[in-house]
C-alpha cells in the first residue's frame, strides 16, 4: 500500500507543475495512509524536474522519518496537524499559486459569486488571521496548521465541504479524499480566486451567489442525492 501511495503522491506533486500552480521548488503534496497512520510527502527543496518517486519521504504523525534518505518538506508539520485533527483527509496540497496567494496576502477570503465556486466549495473560502510573532518564531509550521484548524472551527466549516483555505500573508492549502483530489481542489481554488477578483473588478457591488443556487450546485455534485456525472449502474 505504501509503495502505491508513494507513486500517487509523486505524480500528484508533478501535477502541481503541470497545472501551473507552482514554480521552482514551491509547493508540496502529501498523502495519508489510515492503516499505517503514515504520511508520504515530497522532500524539501528538491526540484520537480529531478525528483523521483523513491525520493518521497514517509513519516509518522509525530514527524519521525520512517522511510526516505532526505528531509521531508518543511511544511510537513502543517500537514500532520491537519491529518491528526481531520482523519478523514487523505491528501493535502500547498501552493503559492498567483491568484489564491494574492487573496492570502491581502488577508481576504474568497466570496462565492457564482456556480463554479459552488460546485466545489460550500460557501466562502476563508482566510486565517495572521500568525503572531510568537507563533512564527516558535513552531511556525505547527502553528500554521493550528491557525487553519482554529479558523475552520470558528466558522463551523466541515473541511470536506470547503476543501481549502488561505493562510494570511502566506498562501493556499487544499485537501481532499486523495492526493490527486487535493491537487484538483488547488487548481479549482486558483480559478475561482481569479474569477472572484475579476468579478469585483467589473462590478465592485457584485453580490454573492444566492444560497438556494449555491445549495443546488453543491449538492447536485456532493449531496446524498447527487446526480451530476455518471452513476454506478448507468449505461
C-alpha positions as CSV (number, residue, x, y, z in Angstrom):
1,X,0.0,0.0,0.0
2,X,2.8,2.5,0.9
3,X,4.6,1.9,-2.4
4,X,1.4,2.6,-4.3
5,X,0.8,5.7,-2.2
6,X,4.3,6.9,-2.9
7,X,3.6,6.7,-6.6
8,X,0.3,8.6,-6.2
9,X,2.0,11.3,-4.1
10,X,4.9,11.6,-6.6
11,X,2.5,12.1,-9.5
12,X,0.3,14.5,-7.6
13,X,3.3,16.7,-6.9
14,X,4.2,16.7,-10.6
15,X,0.6,17.7,-11.4
16,X,1.2,20.9,-9.4
17,X,3.7,21.9,-12.1
18,X,1.6,20.7,-15.0
19,X,-1.3,22.8,-13.8
20,X,0.8,25.9,-13.4
21,X,0.3,26.1,-9.6
22,X,4.0,26.1,-8.6
23,X,7.4,27.1,-10.0
24,X,10.9,26.0,-8.9
25,X,10.6,24.1,-5.7
26,X,7.5,25.8,-4.4
27,X,4.6,23.8,-3.0
28,X,4.0,20.2,-1.9
29,X,1.5,17.4,-1.8
30,X,1.1,14.7,0.8
31,X,-0.9,11.5,1.2
32,X,-2.2,9.8,4.3
33,X,-2.5,6.0,4.8
34,X,-5.0,5.4,7.6
35,X,-4.0,1.8,8.1
36,X,-0.4,2.5,9.0
37,X,-1.1,6.1,10.0
38,X,1.9,7.2,7.9
39,X,2.1,10.3,5.7
40,X,4.0,10.4,2.5
41,X,5.3,13.8,1.3
42,X,7.8,15.3,-1.1
43,X,11.3,16.0,0.1
44,X,12.3,19.6,1.0
45,X,13.8,21.8,-1.7
46,X,14.1,19.2,-4.4
47,X,13.4,20.4,-8.0
48,X,10.4,18.8,-9.6
49,X,12.5,18.2,-12.8
50,X,14.9,15.9,-10.9
51,X,12.6,14.4,-8.2
52,X,12.0,10.7,-8.3
53,X,9.3,8.5,-6.8
54,X,11.9,7.0,-4.5
55,X,12.6,10.4,-3.1
56,X,9.2,10.6,-1.4
57,X,9.6,10.6,2.4
58,X,7.4,8.5,4.8
59,X,6.8,10.0,8.2
60,X,4.6,9.1,11.2
61,X,2.1,11.5,12.7
62,X,4.8,12.7,15.1
63,X,7.0,13.7,12.2
64,X,9.5,10.8,12.7
65,X,11.0,9.6,9.4
66,X,10.0,6.0,8.7
67,X,11.5,5.8,5.2
68,X,13.5,8.1,3.0
69,X,17.0,9.5,2.7
70,X,16.0,13.2,2.5
71,X,14.4,15.6,4.8
72,X,10.6,15.9,4.3
73,X,9.1,19.2,3.1
74,X,9.4,22.0,5.6
75,X,5.6,22.2,5.6
76,X,5.3,18.6,6.9
77,X,4.3,19.7,10.4
78,X,1.4,21.7,9.0
79,X,0.1,18.7,7.1
80,X,0.5,16.5,10.2
81,X,-1.6,18.8,12.3
82,X,-4.4,18.7,9.7
83,X,-4.3,14.9,9.4
84,X,-4.4,14.5,13.2
85,X,-7.4,16.8,13.5
86,X,-9.3,15.5,10.5
87,X,-8.6,11.8,10.0
88,X,-11.0,11.7,7.0
89,X,-8.5,13.7,4.9
90,X,-6.4,11.5,2.6
91,X,-4.4,14.2,0.7
92,X,-3.2,17.8,1.3
93,X,-1.7,20.2,-1.2
94,X,0.1,23.6,-0.6
95,X,0.9,26.0,-3.3
96,X,1.9,29.6,-3.8
97,X,-0.3,30.0,-6.9
98,X,-0.7,33.6,-8.1
99,X,-4.4,34.4,-7.7
100,X,-5.1,32.5,-4.5
101,X,-1.9,33.7,-2.9
102,X,-2.8,37.3,-3.8
103,X,-6.0,36.9,-1.7
104,X,-4.0,35.4,1.1
105,X,-1.5,38.3,1.1
106,X,-4.5,40.7,1.2
107,X,-5.8,38.7,4.1
108,X,-9.1,38.3,2.3
109,X,-11.3,35.3,1.9
110,X,-12.9,34.4,-1.5
111,X,-16.6,35.1,-1.7
112,X,-18.7,32.6,-3.7
113,X,-20.0,34.8,-6.6
114,X,-21.2,32.0,-8.9
115,X,-21.9,28.4,-9.6
116,X,-18.3,27.5,-10.5
117,X,-17.3,28.2,-6.9
118,X,-20.4,26.5,-5.6
119,X,-19.7,23.3,-7.5
120,X,-16.7,22.7,-5.2
121,X,-16.8,24.9,-2.1
122,X,-19.9,25.1,0.0
123,X,-19.5,28.7,1.0
124,X,-16.8,31.3,1.2
125,X,-13.1,30.1,1.2
126,X,-11.8,31.7,4.4
127,X,-8.6,33.4,5.2
128,X,-6.9,32.8,8.5
129,X,-5.8,35.5,10.8
130,X,-2.1,36.4,10.6
131,X,0.2,34.5,13.0
132,X,1.6,36.3,15.9
133,X,5.3,36.9,16.3
134,X,5.5,34.2,19.0
135,X,3.7,31.8,16.7
136,X,6.1,32.4,13.9
137,X,9.3,32.3,16.0
138,X,8.2,29.1,17.8
139,X,6.9,26.1,15.9
140,X,5.9,28.1,12.9
141,X,4.8,25.2,10.7
142,X,2.8,23.6,13.5
143,X,1.1,26.9,14.3
144,X,0.2,27.3,10.6
145,X,-1.7,24.1,10.9
146,X,-3.3,25.2,14.2
147,X,-4.4,28.5,12.8
148,X,-6.1,26.6,9.9
149,X,-7.9,24.4,12.4
150,X,-8.8,27.4,14.5
151,X,-10.4,29.2,11.5
152,X,-12.4,26.1,10.5
153,X,-13.7,25.6,14.0
154,X,-14.6,29.3,14.4
155,X,-16.5,29.3,11.2
156,X,-18.1,25.9,11.8
157,X,-16.7,24.6,8.5
158,X,-16.6,20.9,7.6
159,X,-13.2,20.5,5.8
160,X,-14.5,18.3,3.1
161,X,-17.3,20.8,2.3
162,X,-14.9,23.7,1.9
163,X,-11.7,21.8,0.9
164,X,-9.3,24.7,1.1
165,X,-8.2,27.8,3.0
166,X,-6.0,30.8,2.6
167,X,-3.4,31.3,5.3
168,X,-3.0,35.1,5.9
169,X,0.2,36.6,4.3
170,X,1.1,33.1,3.1
171,X,-0.9,31.1,0.6
172,X,-3.5,28.4,0.0
173,X,-3.8,24.9,1.4
174,X,-6.3,22.4,0.0
175,X,-7.2,18.9,0.8
176,X,-9.4,16.0,-0.3
177,X,-10.2,12.3,-0.3
178,X,-6.9,11.6,-2.1
179,X,-3.7,13.4,-3.1
180,X,-5.0,13.8,-6.6
181,X,-8.2,15.3,-5.3
182,X,-6.3,17.8,-3.1
183,X,-4.4,19.0,-6.3
184,X,-7.7,19.2,-8.2
185,X,-9.1,21.4,-5.5
186,X,-6.0,23.6,-5.5
187,X,-6.5,24.2,-9.2
188,X,-10.2,25.0,-8.7
189,X,-9.4,27.3,-5.9
190,X,-6.9,29.2,-8.1
191,X,-9.5,29.5,-10.9
192,X,-12.3,30.7,-8.6
193,X,-9.9,33.2,-7.0
194,X,-9.1,34.6,-10.4
195,X,-12.9,34.8,-11.2
196,X,-13.7,36.5,-7.9
197,X,-11.1,39.2,-8.5
198,X,-12.4,39.9,-12.0
199,X,-16.0,39.9,-10.8
200,X,-15.3,42.6,-8.3
201,X,-13.1,44.5,-10.8
202,X,-16.1,44.5,-13.2
203,X,-18.7,45.2,-10.6
204,X,-17.5,46.3,-7.1
205,X,-21.0,45.9,-5.9
206,X,-21.4,42.3,-7.1
207,X,-23.5,40.1,-4.7
208,X,-22.6,36.6,-3.6
209,X,-24.4,33.8,-5.3
210,X,-27.9,33.2,-3.6
211,X,-27.9,30.5,-1.0
212,X,-30.5,28.4,-2.9
213,X,-28.3,28.4,-6.0
214,X,-25.2,27.6,-4.0
215,X,-27.1,24.7,-2.4
216,X,-28.3,23.4,-5.8
217,X,-24.9,23.4,-7.4
218,X,-23.0,22.0,-4.4
219,X,-25.5,19.2,-3.5
220,X,-26.1,18.1,-7.1
221,X,-22.4,17.0,-7.1
222,X,-21.8,16.2,-3.4
223,X,-25.1,15.5,-1.7
224,X,-26.5,12.1,-0.8
225,X,-28.9,12.5,-3.8
226,X,-26.1,13.8,-6.2
227,X,-26.9,13.3,-9.8
228,X,-24.0,15.1,-11.6
229,X,-21.9,12.8,-13.7
230,X,-22.3,9.1,-14.3
231,X,-23.7,7.0,-11.5
232,X,-22.9,3.3,-10.8
233,X,-25.1,1.2,-12.9
234,X,-25.6,3.8,-15.6
235,X,-25.5,2.5,-19.2
